Amino acid sequence: MQKELIDKANEIIGLIEKNERAVEELEKCLTQDAKIYAGGYGVGTDACNNIFIIYPKEIDFEDWEIRLMVHNKKQRIKALKAQLERM
């Protein structure tokens, strides 16, 4: 039981840290000339064995959309911290 509780607490702490990093990066998009990218680099083949390369694609978000994402992440952090305190 004790190990399960510690594992769950560590999982929550990891989620809090991940969300805090996301907030930092999102806020950079509001204050600097930073961009949000989706995807990643990779090479694959299709059904006909044609080789293709996957490049990240820039995603355009308006400032209000980024502020909404930041707000949602901060709410998630608050909920995770409350959950951790209840443990």
C-alpha positions in Angstrom: 0.0 0.0 0.0 2.8 2.4 1.0 4.7 1.8 -2.3 1.5 2.3 -4.3 0.9 5.6 -2.6 4.5 6.8 -3.2 4.3 5.7 -6.9 1.0 7.6 -7.3 2.4 10.7 -5.6 5.5 10.6 -7.9 3.3 10.3 -10.9 1.3 13.3 -9.9 4.5 15.3 -9.2 5.7 14.4 -12.7 2.4 15.6 -14.2 2.7 18.9 -12.3 6.2 19.4 -13.6 5.2 18.5 -17.1 2.3 21.0 -17.0 4.5 23.7 -15.5 7.0 23.3 -18.3 4.1 23.5 -20.8 2.9 26.8 -19.3 6.4 28.2 -19.5 6.7 27.3 -23.2 3.2 28.6 -24.0 3.9 31.9 -22.3 7.0 32.3 -24.4 4.8 32.3 -27.4 2.9 35.3 -26.0 6.0 37.3 -25.0 8.6 36.3 -27.6 8.6 35.4 -31.3 8.3 31.7 -30.5 6.4 29.2 -32.5 4.4 26.0 -31.8 5.2 23.0 -33.8 3.5 19.6 -34.1 4.9 16.4 -35.3 8.6 15.5 -35.5 11.3 14.3 -37.8 11.1 10.8 -39.1 11.4 8.6 -42.1 8.9 6.0 -43.1 7.5 4.1 -46.1 4.0 3.9 -47.4 2.1 0.9 -48.8 4.0 1.1 -52.1 7.4 1.3 -50.3 7.8 5.0 -51.2 10.0 6.7 -48.7 8.6 9.9 -47.1 10.0 12.2 -44.5 7.9 13.7 -41.8 8.7 17.3 -40.9 7.3 19.3 -38.0 4.6 21.7 -39.1 4.2 25.1 -37.6 0.8 25.7 -36.0 -0.7 29.2 -35.9 -2.6 30.0 -32.7 -4.0 33.4 -31.9 -3.0 35.0 -28.6 -6.4 34.3 -27.0 -6.1 30.6 -27.8 -2.7 30.4 -26.2 -3.9 32.3 -23.2 -6.8 29.8 -22.9 -4.3 26.9 -23.1 -2.2 28.5 -20.3 -5.3 29.0 -18.2 -6.3 25.4 -18.7 -2.8 24.1 -17.8 -2.8 26.3 -14.6 -6.2 24.9 -13.6 -4.8 21.4 -14.2 -1.8 22.1 -12.0 -4.0 23.5 -9.3 -6.2 20.3 -9.4 -3.1 18.0 -9.3 -1.6 19.9 -6.3 -5.0 19.6 -4.5 -5.0 15.8 -5.3 -1.5 15.5 -4.0 -2.4 17.3 -0.8 -5.3 15.0 -0.2 -3.0 12.0 -0.4 
